Amino acid sequence: MHKYLIMGMPGCGKGTQSEIMCERFNLVHISVGDILRWNIKNHTKLAARIKQLMSTGRLIPDEIVENIVQQRLEDHDWNYGFMLDGFPRNEAQAEYFLERYDIDAVIFIDVPAELIIERLTARRVCRNCGAVYNLDSHPPEVAGKCDSCGSNDLMLRPDDNEIAIRERLDDYEKKTLPALNLFRQKELVIKVRGDRPIHEVQADIQRDLNLAKYRIKS
């Protein structure tokens, strides 16, 4: 069983690299962002509060994220392990996590802040099915039309404007980097450069984790 955390600034590629890892090694992708969007799509009690916060570009409060992660991990549906994406967000959460779970490694994807801003301002999300595109690196086959569901409603997320992005990056540096440093002290962190093609980043992750011998799917 392999249990990993994946960390990095918003837009560094955590979701993309997690999906590749989970497909190849039968891991479960536990994404805080995906869980929040599921709540919105299914109109849960939590959805109204989440939508209000997202519309203003503000981060979801820590207590909500903590509860979401705890409940999801308690499902114990990760027979081969998991890739946790979007948690922890501060040092206290990192300490809490380490007290309760053994992990194999923390994957840190390092990307310059200015490139993060370029990526996120070019990101578009299908309002109907949630598929994600980037107008520069991964545009839809037909401009403005979702490849997955055919919807013509591709939107710029409210929190993907430059002012909101810079606030999120500032919050990341103040709160999340101390959590990463805690994992470094435990010698759990591998660092890869995320400003390169997706397959190169993935190759470095697998090499640094020594995962070739565990490969399940090609």
C-alpha positions as CSV (number, residue, x, y, z in Angstrom):
1,M,0.0,0.0,0.0
2,H,1.2,3.5,-0.9
3,K,0.0,6.6,0.8
4,Y,1.1,10.0,-0.6
5,L,0.4,13.7,-0.1
6,I,0.8,16.0,-3.1
7,M,1.5,19.7,-2.4
8,G,2.2,22.8,-4.3
9,M,0.8,26.2,-5.2
10,P,-2.7,26.3,-6.8
11,G,-2.4,25.5,-10.5
12,C,1.0,23.7,-10.2
13,G,-0.4,20.5,-11.7
14,K,-1.3,18.5,-8.5
15,G,-4.6,17.2,-10.0
16,T,-3.1,16.1,-13.3
17,Q,-0.1,14.3,-11.7
18,S,-2.4,12.7,-9.1
19,E,-4.7,11.3,-11.8
20,I,-1.8,9.7,-13.7
21,M,-0.4,8.2,-10.5
22,C,-3.8,6.8,-9.4
23,E,-4.5,5.3,-12.8
24,R,-1.1,3.6,-13.0
25,F,-0.9,2.3,-9.4
26,N,-4.5,1.8,-8.5
27,L,-4.5,4.5,-5.9
28,V,-7.5,6.5,-4.8
29,H,-7.4,10.2,-5.6
30,I,-8.7,12.1,-2.7
31,S,-9.1,15.7,-3.9
32,V,-10.5,18.3,-1.6
33,G,-11.4,20.5,-4.6
34,D,-13.3,17.6,-6.2
35,I,-15.2,16.9,-2.9
36,L,-16.2,20.6,-2.6
37,R,-17.4,20.6,-6.2
38,W,-19.4,17.4,-5.6
39,N,-21.2,19.1,-2.8
40,I,-22.1,22.0,-5.0
41,K,-23.3,19.7,-7.8
42,N,-25.5,17.7,-5.5
43,H,-26.9,20.7,-3.6
44,T,-25.8,19.5,-0.1
45,K,-26.2,21.5,3.1
46,L,-22.6,22.6,2.7
47,A,-23.0,23.7,-0.9
48,A,-24.5,27.2,-0.3
49,R,-21.6,28.2,2.0
50,I,-19.0,26.8,-0.4
51,K,-20.5,28.6,-3.4
52,Q,-20.5,31.9,-1.5
53,L,-16.9,31.6,-0.5
54,M,-15.8,30.5,-4.0
55,S,-17.6,33.3,-5.7
56,T,-15.5,35.9,-3.7
57,G,-12.3,34.0,-4.3
58,R,-11.9,33.3,-0.6
59,L,-10.5,30.0,0.7
60,I,-12.7,27.4,2.4
61,P,-12.3,27.6,6.2
62,D,-9.9,25.1,7.6
63,E,-12.5,23.4,9.8
64,I,-14.6,22.5,6.8
65,V,-11.6,21.1,4.9
66,E,-10.5,19.1,8.0
67,N,-13.9,17.5,8.4
68,I,-14.1,16.6,4.7
69,V,-10.7,14.9,4.7
70,Q,-11.3,13.0,7.9
71,Q,-14.7,11.7,6.7
72,R,-13.3,10.7,3.3
73,L,-10.3,8.8,4.7
74,E,-12.6,6.9,7.1
75,D,-14.3,5.3,4.0
76,H,-11.2,3.0,3.8
77,D,-11.8,2.3,0.1
78,W,-8.2,2.7,-0.8
79,N,-7.0,-0.9,-1.0
80,Y,-3.7,0.0,-2.7
81,G,-3.3,3.4,-1.1
82,F,-4.3,7.0,-1.8
83,M,-3.0,10.3,-3.2
84,L,-4.3,13.2,-1.0
85,D,-4.5,16.4,-2.9
86,G,-5.3,19.8,-1.2
87,F,-4.5,18.9,2.4
88,P,-2.9,19.8,4.7
89,R,-3.1,23.6,4.3
90,N,-1.2,24.7,7.5
91,E,1.2,23.4,10.1
92,A,-1.4,22.4,12.6
93,Q,-3.2,20.2,10.0
94,A,0.1,18.6,9.1
95,E,0.8,17.7,12.7
96,Y,-2.8,16.4,13.1
97,F,-2.3,14.2,9.9
98,L,1.0,12.8,11.0
99,E,-0.4,11.8,14.4
100,R,-3.1,9.7,12.7
101,Y,-1.7,8.4,9.4
102,D,1.6,6.9,8.2
103,I,2.5,8.2,4.8
104,D,5.2,7.1,2.4
105,A,6.1,10.5,0.9
106,V,5.0,14.1,0.2
107,I,5.3,15.1,-3.4
108,F,6.0,18.8,-3.8
109,I,5.5,20.3,-7.3
110,D,7.5,23.5,-7.5
111,V,6.3,26.1,-10.0
112,P,7.2,29.9,-10.2
113,A,4.4,32.1,-9.0
114,E,4.2,34.1,-12.3
115,L,3.7,30.9,-14.3
116,I,0.9,29.9,-11.8
117,I,-0.9,33.2,-12.6
118,E,-0.5,32.5,-16.4
119,R,-1.9,29.0,-16.0
120,L,-4.9,29.9,-13.8
121,T,-6.0,33.0,-15.8
122,A,-6.0,30.7,-18.9
123,R,-8.0,28.0,-17.2
124,R,-11.6,27.3,-18.2
125,V,-14.0,24.9,-16.5
126,C,-17.2,23.3,-18.1
127,R,-20.1,24.5,-16.0
128,N,-22.0,21.4,-16.9
129,C,-19.6,18.5,-16.3
130,G,-16.6,20.1,-14.6
131,A,-14.0,19.2,-17.2
132,V,-11.0,21.5,-17.0
133,Y,-9.1,23.1,-20.0
134,N,-6.3,25.6,-20.4
135,L,-6.6,27.9,-23.4
136,D,-2.8,27.8,-23.9
137,S,-1.7,24.3,-23.2
138,H,-4.9,22.1,-23.3
139,P,-7.7,23.9,-25.2
140,P,-10.9,22.2,-26.2
141,E,-10.9,20.7,-29.7
142,V,-13.6,23.2,-30.7
143,A,-13.2,26.7,-29.2
144,G,-15.6,27.3,-26.4
145,K,-17.1,23.8,-26.5
146,C,-16.5,21.0,-24.0
147,D,-14.9,17.9,-25.4
148,S,-16.6,15.7,-22.8
149,C,-20.2,16.7,-22.8
150,G,-20.6,19.1,-25.7
151,S,-21.7,22.1,-23.6
152,N,-20.9,25.6,-24.8
153,D,-20.6,26.9,-21.3
154,L,-16.9,27.0,-20.5
155,M,-16.3,29.5,-17.7
156,L,-13.4,31.3,-16.0
157,R,-13.8,30.5,-12.3
158,P,-14.5,33.5,-10.1
159,D,-11.3,32.8,-8.1
160,D,-9.1,32.6,-11.2
161,N,-8.8,36.4,-11.6
162,E,-5.3,37.8,-11.0
163,I,-6.1,39.6,-7.7
164,A,-7.7,36.5,-6.2
165,I,-4.9,34.3,-7.4
166,R,-2.2,36.5,-5.8
167,E,-4.2,36.4,-2.5
168,R,-4.2,32.6,-2.7
169,L,-0.5,32.4,-3.4
170,D,0.2,34.8,-0.5
171,D,-2.0,32.6,1.7
172,Y,-0.1,29.5,0.5
173,E,3.3,31.0,1.4
174,K,2.2,32.1,4.8
175,K,0.2,29.0,5.8
176,T,1.1,26.0,3.7
177,L,4.9,26.3,3.3
178,P,5.3,25.9,7.1
179,A,3.4,22.6,6.8
180,L,5.7,21.5,4.0
181,N,8.7,22.3,6.1
182,L,7.4,20.1,8.9
183,F,7.3,17.2,6.4
184,R,10.8,18.1,5.3
185,Q,12.0,17.7,8.9
186,K,10.6,14.2,8.8
187,E,12.5,13.6,5.5
188,L,9.3,12.8,3.7
189,V,9.4,15.4,0.9
190,I,10.5,14.8,-2.8
191,K,10.6,18.0,-4.9
192,V,10.0,18.1,-8.6
193,R,10.0,21.0,-11.1
194,G,6.5,21.5,-12.4
195,D,7.3,24.0,-15.2
196,R,7.9,21.2,-17.7
197,P,5.8,18.9,-19.8
198,I,3.4,16.7,-17.9
199,H,5.2,13.4,-18.8
200,E,8.6,14.7,-17.6
201,V,7.1,15.8,-14.3
202,Q,5.5,12.3,-13.9
203,A,8.7,10.5,-14.8
204,D,10.6,12.4,-12.1
205,I,7.9,11.6,-9.5
206,Q,8.0,7.9,-10.2
207,R,11.8,7.9,-10.3
208,D,12.2,9.7,-7.0
209,L,9.6,7.4,-5.3
210,N,11.3,4.3,-6.8
211,L,8.0,3.1,-8.2
212,A,9.0,1.3,-11.4
213,K,8.9,-2.1,-9.7
214,Y,5.3,-1.4,-8.4
215,R,3.9,-0.5,-11.8
216,I,0.4,-2.0,-12.2
217,K,-0.8,-0.4,-15.4
218,S,1.2,0.8,-18.4
